[in-house]
């Protein structure tokens, strides 16, 4: 009898594991949908003016239901930043063909990032505005500066993995700083809804500006 009881309990555990996995996946899917809807609300109204009721309505939920997924507006905003960070980090993990010349390798990376930025324009629009101050004494743009530092550090690490030292005329860190500065200048335009050129063309332009500068070739 005890053996039968043990077998029954084991069967319940085996059966419930896939159920819990599906529940977690569904929970994460809803959280993501809420975050993407919230990005549009923050972009239209600003962080300070947006309310939980606004965020719930945009996501198609009643305000009390929102608390099943997020405890506060602050948590929604911080989760948005984390989502952006994860998606940006994923671009640095894409396969790289080392047989291609450095400009082509960089263009492939930046094109993926440009497409991601354009797809997440609402989130970037919020970042370009004044961010919530959070704790007393915290500077309003601390998160934005942290994001820039994260991008520059990730780009420097990518260059160390995928570019030979002889391919650069300066250190990996300085090369990453130049590329990130030019890239972010273009990204800020996307957040403001400025005219866009094709992602591949923009990637080529950013790489060319970073590697060769803005001066036209001087006739000999």
Helices and strands as residue ranges (DSSP letters): H 2-45, H 52-59, H 63-66, H 73-92, H 102-119, H 121-128, H 142-162, G 165-167, H 172-191, H 199-212
